[in-house]
Amino acid sequence: MPTQEITLSDQELQVVKEVQQALGLETIEETIEFLARQRIQEMLAKLAGQELKRNYRHLL
C-alpha cells in the first residue's frame, strides 16, 4: 500500500491513541489505516445504497 504522510493536531493524535488502545493495535500507523478503511467502507456502503435507491425508483 502506498505511504501517505499525514499531520495530526495534538487533539487528533490523542483521539487516535485512545482508539489504538481500545482496539489493541500496536502502532499509530495501524490505527490510522484501520480508521481509514472503516471510513472507506462506510462511504462505499452509502454509495451502494444510493445506487440501489436510484435503480429501485427506475423500476417503479
Buried (B, 14 or more C-beta within 10 A) or exposed (E): EEEEEEEEEEEEEEEBEEBBEEEEBEEBEEBBEBBEEEEEEEEEEEEEEEEEEEEEEEEE
